[in-house]
Amino acid sequence: MQIGMIGLGRMGMNMTRRLIKGRHKVVAYNRTPERVKEIVKEGAKGSHSIEELVRMLTPPRVIWLMVPAGKPVDGSIEKLRGLLQKGDIIIDGGNSFYKDDIRHEQELRPSGIHYMDVGVSGGIWGLKIGYCLMIGGDKKIYRYLEPLFKTLAPKDGYLYCGKTGAGHFVKMVHNGIEYGMMAALGEGFEIMKASPYGGNIDFAEVAHLWNQGSVIRSWLLELAAAAFKKDKDLSSVCGYVEDSGEGRWTVQQAIDTDVPAPVITFSLFQRFRSRRTEAFSDKIIAALRHEFGGHTVVKISKKKRIISAKPLKREYKASGRGGQKR
């Protein structure tokens, strides 16, 4: 099957490689020409612009977008709308918000251009293992595109989820669950590390052990084992965790539909906290604990190094509680 691929990042490049190995004819475009040159050596046809990519495809054209959600997707679709014709197909395989899918489908419908949304999971391992695909849009178009999905996914690795937006909606919830699972694993290993046994526990071996028949076995544990083998204490890793949008959208969806989702919500907030070296709210809590109970206050220098961990001296004045320390 012939397909145009726009976006050759970490996901798009390996997806293109998998399609080539599946004997599909791929025309590729990327903003940086070096990536295009690289994939041309592996069997794709290269294009220097979106306009050229469209000209190189035979109608009905199939174009797969693997660009960042938001303005990059909007801009690409707007440009393609002026270049494509009735019967052509645009697939958004990035991490777009499902409500944007509905808007894009409505914008393209008057031109007769079909729109499909495909949530893609698999990361950098997808080339070898295959990608999990969550697909939304017209079911007839889904059937037409199925040879592509079969090539990209492992056995039973793709699913038609429903009308426009359903694919990205399911992927959104998938990523929200992922946030919670990773947070739980992080907490568990930190509890072990802080325990009296922490110095003698090999975390790589524990992660591997838990994948041998335990109820929490998972690919995430495989990845944890691999990470601990490279760096047993993760001393080379900074605990700064970004979020790419799906977790926020999942929490917002839970709010909109009155669904309690404390685990996913807290895991999202935990990522926010990871980016703050010194939260003002924590300062307030520390100060309050000192004020009502004389608890230890840790003073920190401008260079963020602890210089004192002694309780600060304080005077107790008479109050309604007799000025007693609590």
FILUMDREN-999593 format. One record per residue (C-alpha): residue in one letter; x, y, z. Coordinates in pm, whole numbers. Example, Ala and Ser with C-alpha at 12.3 -4.5 7.8 and 13.67 -1.06 7.14 Angstrom:
@rest->A&xx->1230&yy->-450&zz->780
@rest->S&xx->1367&yy->-106&zz->714
end
This chain:
@rest->M&xx->0&yy->0&zz->0
@rest->Q&xx->126&yy->352&zz->-75
@rest->I&xx->141&yy->603&zz->211
@rest->G&xx->288&yy->944&zz->281
@rest->M&xx->453&yy->991&zz->621
@rest->I&xx->492&yy->1344&zz->758
@rest->G&xx->714&yy->1360&zz->1066
@rest->L&xx->1023&yy->1145&zz->1119
@rest->G&xx->1083&yy->1186&zz->1490
@rest->R&xx->1147&yy->901&zz->1733
@rest->M&xx->811&yy->743&zz->1660
@rest->G&xx->759&yy->844&zz->1297
@rest->M&xx->1099&yy->724&zz->1181
@rest->N&xx->1063&yy->375&zz->1327
@rest->M&xx->703&yy->345&zz->1210
@rest->T&xx->824&yy->427&zz->861
@rest->R&xx->1092&yy->160&zz->889
@rest->R&xx->834&yy->-97&zz->995
@rest->L&xx->609&yy->-2&zz->703
@rest->I&xx->900&yy->-39&zz->460
@rest->K&xx->981&yy->-381&zz->603
@rest->G&xx->616&yy->-468&zz->547
@rest->R&xx->663&yy->-384&zz->178
@rest->H&xx->450&yy->-72&zz->178
@rest->K&xx->560&yy->214&zz->-48
@rest->V&xx->641&yy->512&zz->171
@rest->V&xx->694&yy->874&zz->65
@rest->A&xx->848&yy->1060&zz->359
@rest->Y&xx->880&yy->1424&zz->459
@rest->N&xx->1039&yy->1591&zz->761
@rest->R&xx->1125&yy->1953&zz->834
@rest->T&xx->1491&yy->1859&zz->875
@rest->P&xx->1615&yy->1707&zz->546
@rest->E&xx->1876&yy->1492&zz->721
@rest->R&xx->1606&yy->1260&zz->852
@rest->V&xx->1458&yy->1227&zz->505
@rest->K&xx->1796&yy->1138&zz->358
@rest->E&xx->1841&yy->874&zz->628
@rest->I&xx->1513&yy->697&zz->554
@rest->V&xx->1563&yy->719&zz->176
@rest->K&xx->1872&yy->499&zz->222
@rest->E&xx->1643&yy->242&zz->383
@rest->G&xx->1392&yy->227&zz->100
@rest->A&xx->1156&yy->522&zz->127
@rest->K&xx->1107&yy->795&zz->-133
@rest->G&xx->1196&yy->1137&zz->-4
@rest->S&xx->1020&yy->1468&zz->-55
@rest->H&xx->1141&yy->1820&zz->12
@rest->S&xx->802&yy->1966&zz->101
@rest->I&xx->445&yy->1869&zz->183
@rest->E&xx->344&yy->1989&zz->-162
@rest->E&xx->594&yy->1756&zz->-326
@rest->L&xx->484&yy->1466&zz->-105
@rest->V&xx->123&yy->1513&zz->-217
@rest->R&xx->229&yy->1520&zz->-585
@rest->M&xx->423&yy->1196&zz->-542
@rest->L&xx->122&yy->1004&zz->-409
@rest->T&xx->-141&yy->838&zz->-627
@rest->P&xx->-508&yy->912&zz->-542
@rest->P&xx->-675&yy->818&zz->-321
@rest->R&xx->-384&yy->946&zz->-116
@rest->V&xx->-315&yy->826&zz->239
@rest->I&xx->-111&yy->1062&zz->455
@rest->W&xx->-7&yy->980&zz->811
@rest->L&xx->87&yy->1269&zz->1041
@rest->M&xx->338&yy->1203&zz->1321
@rest->V&xx->389&yy->1559&zz->1444
@rest->P&xx->333&yy->1718&zz->1789
@rest->A&xx->-26&yy->1780&zz->1898
@rest->G&xx->-173&yy->2128&zz->1881
@rest->K&xx->-53&yy->2391&zz->1639
@rest->P&xx->182&yy->2160&zz->1441
@rest->V&xx->-111&yy->1925&zz->1366
@rest->D&xx->-347&yy->2215&zz->1294
@rest->G&xx->-98&yy->2372&zz->1055
@rest->S&xx->-27&yy->2047&zz->872
@rest->I&xx->-395&yy->1969&zz->824
@rest->E&xx->-472&yy->2321&zz->707
@rest->K&xx->-197&yy->2298&zz->446
@rest->L&xx->-308&yy->1952&zz->332
@rest->R&xx->-670&yy->2061&zz->302
@rest->G&xx->-568&yy->2295&zz->21
@rest->L&xx->-367&yy->2026&zz->-157
@rest->L&xx->-577&yy->1710&zz->-129
@rest->Q&xx->-895&yy->1611&zz->-309
@rest->K&xx->-1214&yy->1422&zz->-241
@rest->G&xx->-1147&yy->1064&zz->-128
@rest->D&xx->-799&yy->1131&zz->15
@rest->I&xx->-729&yy->1029&zz->375
@rest->I&xx->-546&yy->1207&zz->658
@rest->I&xx->-442&yy->1004&zz->964
@rest->D&xx->-331&yy->1180&zz->1281
@rest->G&xx->-111&yy->932&zz->1468
@rest->G&xx->20&yy->1175&zz->1729
@rest->N&xx->-112&yy->1242&zz->2078
@rest->S&xx->-385&yy->1488&zz->1985
@rest->F&xx->-677&yy->1579&zz->2209
@rest->Y&xx->-988&yy->1389&zz->2099
@rest->K&xx->-1197&yy->1706&zz->2075
@rest->D&xx->-946&yy->1839&zz->1820
@rest->D&xx->-1013&yy->1524&zz->1614
@rest->I&xx->-1382&yy->1606&zz->1604
@rest->R&xx->-1301&yy->1959&zz->1489
@rest->H&xx->-1061&yy->1840&zz->1219
@rest->E&xx->-1311&yy->1589&zz->1082
@rest->Q&xx->-1576&yy->1860&zz->1062
@rest->E&xx->-1337&yy->2099&zz->885
@rest->L&xx->-1236&yy->1837&zz->626
@rest->R&xx->-1581&yy->1692&zz->561
@rest->P&xx->-1696&yy->1964&zz->313
@rest->S&xx->-1392&yy->1884&zz->94
@rest->G&xx->-1467&yy->1512&zz->98
@rest->I&xx->-1133&yy->1439&zz->271
@rest->H&xx->-1150&yy->1155&zz->522
@rest->Y&xx->-996&yy->1192&zz->867
@rest->M&xx->-884&yy->914&zz->1102
@rest->D&xx->-735&yy->940&zz->1451
@rest->V&xx->-493&yy->672&zz->1569
@rest->G&xx->-350&yy->660&zz->1919
@rest->V&xx->-9&yy->493&zz->1902
@rest->S&xx->172&yy->333&zz->2196
@rest->G&xx->500&yy->146&zz->2187
@rest->G&xx->770&yy->408&zz->2214
@rest->I&xx->1116&yy->337&zz->2080
@rest->W&xx->1054&yy->-39&zz->2106
@rest->G&xx->773&yy->-35&zz->1850
@rest->L&xx->1002&yy->-102&zz->1555
@rest->K&xx->1091&yy->-444&zz->1692
@rest->I&xx->782&yy->-539&zz->1891
@rest->G&xx->511&yy->-350&zz->1706
@rest->Y&xx->279&yy->-66&zz->1802
@rest->C&xx->-47&yy->-80&zz->1994
@rest->L&xx->-297&yy->113&zz->1780
@rest->M&xx->-625&yy->265&zz->1900
@rest->I&xx->-826&yy->379&zz->1598
@rest->G&xx->-1119&yy->618&zz->1551
@rest->G&xx->-1312&yy->737&zz->1247
@rest->D&xx->-1524&yy->598&zz->964
@rest->K&xx->-1529&yy->218&zz->987
@rest->K&xx->-1519&yy->178&zz->606
@rest->I&xx->-1197&yy->381&zz->595
@rest->Y&xx->-1063&yy->176&zz->884
@rest->R&xx->-1118&yy->-141&zz->680
@rest->Y&xx->-945&yy->15&zz->380
@rest->L&xx->-643&yy->109&zz->592
@rest->E&xx->-624&yy->-221&zz->777
@rest->P&xx->-320&yy->-351&zz->585
@rest->L&xx->-120&yy->-60&zz->735
@rest->F&xx->-243&yy->-134&zz->1085
@rest->K&xx->-160&yy->-504&zz->1052
@rest->T&xx->197&yy->-417&zz->953
@rest->L&xx->250&yy->-167&zz->1234
@rest->A&xx->94&yy->-368&zz->1516
@rest->P&xx->176&yy->-705&zz->1672
@rest->K&xx->-88&yy->-978&zz->1670
@rest->D&xx->-414&yy->-843&zz->1821
@rest->G&xx->-238&yy->-509&zz->1859
@rest->Y&xx->-489&yy->-279&zz->1690
@rest->L&xx->-854&yy->-200&zz->1758
@rest->Y&xx->-1128&yy->3&zz->1595
@rest->C&xx->-1258&yy->203&zz->1893
@rest->G&xx->-1546&yy->392&zz->1732
@rest->K&xx->-1632&yy->718&zz->1561
@rest->T&xx->-1400&yy->1017&zz->1521
@rest->G&xx->-1200&yy->1091&zz->1836
@rest->A&xx->-1247&yy->747&zz->1992
@rest->G&xx->-893&yy->635&zz->1910
@rest->H&xx->-725&yy->930&zz->2075
@rest->F&xx->-974&yy->917&zz->2364
@rest->V&xx->-877&yy->558&zz->2446
@rest->K&xx->-508&yy->649&zz->2410
@rest->M&xx->-561&yy->945&zz->2644
@rest->V&xx->-702&yy->720&zz->2917
@rest->H&xx->-424&yy->467&zz->2849
@rest->N&xx->-164&yy->733&zz->2923
@rest->G&xx->-348&yy->848&zz->3235
@rest->I&xx->-335&yy->491&zz->3367
@rest->E&xx->33&yy->479&zz->3274
@rest->Y&xx->95&yy->785&zz->3495
@rest->G&xx->-56&yy->605&zz->3796
@rest->M&xx->129&yy->280&zz->3735
@rest->M&xx->466&yy->452&zz->3708
@rest->A&xx->399&yy->657&zz->4022
@rest->A&xx->315&yy->341&zz->4219
@rest->L&xx->633&yy->168&zz->4102
@rest->G&xx->837&yy->473&zz->4195
@rest->E&xx->686&yy->486&zz->4544
@rest->G&xx->739&yy->115&zz->4602
@rest->F&xx->1107&yy->121&zz->4511
@rest->E&xx->1162&yy->435&zz->4720
@rest->I&xx->1005&yy->264&zz->5024
@rest->M&xx->1246&yy->-27&zz->4978
@rest->K&xx->1543&yy->206&zz->4932
@rest->A&xx->1464&yy->394&zz->5253
@rest->S&xx->1419&yy->77&zz->5457
@rest->P&xx->1684&yy->-97&zz->5676
@rest->Y&xx->1712&yy->-353&zz->5394
@rest->G&xx->1761&yy->-97&zz->5118
@rest->G&xx->2138&yy->-122&zz->5103
@rest->N&xx->2127&yy->-495&zz->5035
@rest->I&xx->1837&yy->-514&zz->4789
@rest->D&xx->1925&yy->-537&zz->4420
@rest->F&xx->1642&yy->-341&zz->4258
@rest->A&xx->1715&yy->-482&zz->3913
@rest->E&xx->1673&yy->-834&zz->4048
@rest->V&xx->1353&yy->-739&zz->4232
@rest->A&xx->1203&yy->-588&zz->3918
@rest->H&xx->1295&yy->-902&zz->3725
@rest->L&xx->1158&yy->-1123&zz->4002
@rest->W&xx->822&yy->-947&zz->4006
@rest->N&xx->785&yy->-1020&zz->3635
@rest->Q&xx->803&yy->-1395&zz->3698
@rest->G&xx->437&yy->-1474&zz->3762
@rest->S&xx->351&yy->-1199&zz->4010
@rest->V&xx->25&yy->-1005&zz->3981
@rest->I&xx->211&yy->-680&zz->3903
@rest->R&xx->424&yy->-819&zz->3620
@rest->S&xx->444&yy->-569&zz->3335
@rest->W&xx->655&yy->-419&zz->3060
@rest->L&xx->718&yy->-122&zz->3289
@rest->L&xx->892&yy->-359&zz->3531
@rest->E&xx->1105&yy->-490&zz->3244
@rest->L&xx->1207&yy->-133&zz->3171
@rest->A&xx->1272&yy->-68&zz->3541
@rest->A&xx->1501&yy->-372&zz->3556
@rest->A&xx->1690&yy->-247&zz->3251
@rest->A&xx->1729&yy->100&zz->3404
@rest->F&xx->1858&yy->-38&zz->3737
@rest->K&xx->2108&yy->-261&zz->3554
@rest->K&xx->2254&yy->47&zz->3389
@rest->D&xx->2261&yy->250&zz->3711
@rest->K&xx->2168&yy->63&zz->4030
@rest->D&xx->2089&yy->379&zz->4228
@rest->L&xx->1978&yy->590&zz->3930
@rest->S&xx->2236&yy->843&zz->4047
@rest->S&xx->2277&yy->974&zz->3693
@rest->V&xx->1905&yy->1043&zz->3654
@rest->C&xx->1744&yy->1374&zz->3753
@rest->G&xx->1398&yy->1330&zz->3902
@rest->Y&xx->1241&yy->1594&zz->3676
@rest->V&xx->931&yy->1450&zz->3508
@rest->E&xx->745&yy->1618&zz->3223
@rest->D&xx->389&yy->1546&zz->3119
@rest->S&xx->285&yy->1551&zz->2754
@rest->G&xx->-82&yy->1639&zz->2796
@rest->E&xx->-272&yy->1312&zz->2808
@rest->G&xx->-262&yy->1289&zz->3188
@rest->R&xx->-409&yy->1639&zz->3220
@rest->W&xx->-681&yy->1560&zz->2966
@rest->T&xx->-768&yy->1237&zz->3147
@rest->V&xx->-805&yy->1419&zz->3478
@rest->Q&xx->-1015&yy->1691&zz->3313
@rest->Q&xx->-1236&yy->1424&zz->3155
@rest->A&xx->-1283&yy->1263&zz->3496
@rest->I&xx->-1389&yy->1602&zz->3637
@rest->D&xx->-1627&yy->1667&zz->3346
@rest->T&xx->-1799&yy->1330&zz->3392
@rest->D&xx->-1789&yy->1320&zz->3775
@rest->V&xx->-1567&yy->1012&zz->3781
@rest->P&xx->-1340&yy->988&zz->4089
@rest->A&xx->-983&yy->932&zz->3972
@rest->P&xx->-757&yy->1001&zz->4273
@rest->V&xx->-464&yy->783&zz->4163
@rest->I&xx->-427&yy->933&zz->3816
@rest->T&xx->-490&yy->1285&zz->3947
@rest->F&xx->-227&yy->1257&zz->4220
@rest->S&xx->26&yy->1106&zz->3980
@rest->L&xx->-19&yy->1409&zz->3755
@rest->F&xx->31&yy->1649&zz->4045
@rest->Q&xx->338&yy->1451&zz->4150
@rest->R&xx->491&yy->1530&zz->3811
@rest->F&xx->426&yy->1898&zz->3868
@rest->R&xx->604&yy->1871&zz->4202
@rest->S&xx->907&yy->1699&zz->4045
@rest->R&xx->986&yy->2019&zz->3855
@rest->R&xx->1006&yy->2237&zz->4162
@rest->T&xx->1326&yy->2222&zz->4365
@rest->E&xx->1171&yy->2418&zz->4650
@rest->A&xx->793&yy->2455&zz->4670
@rest->F&xx->661&yy->2757&zz->4861
@rest->S&xx->374&yy->2545&zz->4996
@rest->D&xx->629&yy->2313&zz->5161
@rest->K&xx->793&yy->2614&zz->5325
@rest->I&xx->456&yy->2711&zz->5473
@rest->I&xx->398&yy->2359&zz->5608
@rest->A&xx->748&yy->2350&zz->5762
@rest->A&xx->699&yy->2693&zz->5919
@rest->L&xx->357&yy->2600&zz->6060
@rest->R&xx->491&yy->2275&zz->6210
@rest->H&xx->763&yy->2477&zz->6378
@rest->E&xx->520&yy->2739&zz->6503
@rest->F&xx->270&yy->2500&zz->6660
@rest->G&xx->501&yy->2223&zz->6766
@rest->G&xx->859&yy->2342&zz->6763
@rest->H&xx->942&yy->2084&zz->6500
@rest->T&xx->1275&yy->2089&zz->6318
@rest->V&xx->1314&yy->2346&zz->6042
@rest->V&xx->1571&yy->2269&zz->5774
@rest->K&xx->1746&yy->2583&zz->5654
@rest->I&xx->1880&yy->2585&zz->5299
@rest->S&xx->2147&yy->2807&zz->5147
@rest->K&xx->2110&yy->2995&zz->4820
@rest->K&xx->2287&yy->2706&zz->4651
@rest->K&xx->2012&yy->2470&zz->4776
@rest->R&xx->2248&yy->2290&zz->5013
@rest->I&xx->2127&yy->2199&zz->5360
@rest->I&xx->2324&yy->2401&zz->5614
@rest->S&xx->2117&yy->2337&zz->5927
@rest->A&xx->1868&yy->2080&zz->6043
@rest->K&xx->1838&yy->2188&zz->6406
@rest->P&xx->1515&yy->2296&zz->6570
@rest->L&xx->1497&yy->2675&zz->6579
@rest->K&xx->1470&yy->2840&zz->6919
@rest->R&xx->1132&yy->2989&zz->6991
@rest->E&xx->939&yy->3143&zz->7274
@rest->Y&xx->598&yy->3025&zz->7383
@rest->K&xx->353&yy->3299&zz->7460
@rest->A&xx->34&yy->3260&zz->7654
@rest->S&xx->-261&yy->3170&zz->7438
@rest->G&xx->-602&yy->3020&zz->7464
@rest->R&xx->-432&yy->2680&zz->7493
@rest->G&xx->-208&yy->2790&zz->7778
@rest->G&xx->88&yy->2848&zz->7545
@rest->Q&xx->172&yy->2482&zz->7545
@rest->K&xx->367&yy->2322&zz->7264
@rest->R&xx->155&yy->2080&zz->7057
end
